[in-house]
């Protein structure tokens, strides 16, 4: 094992291994997480659009579920076992 004298400079990395700029994706992973965003107020145009889209998606999902249950019940009733 080699020992360094007190006045010797610290070892440096060769040129191909030298550190460079950090890529944006790595920097984004190392940065603190962004603040959590809440839904926009319904009293703005963006908020009205977001809440309207969410309500429309909910109504559409409920309608699809209702149709599936109705079809199942009709087929279950009409099919003899």
Helices and strands as residue ranges (DSSP letters): G 15-17, H 24-30, H 45-78
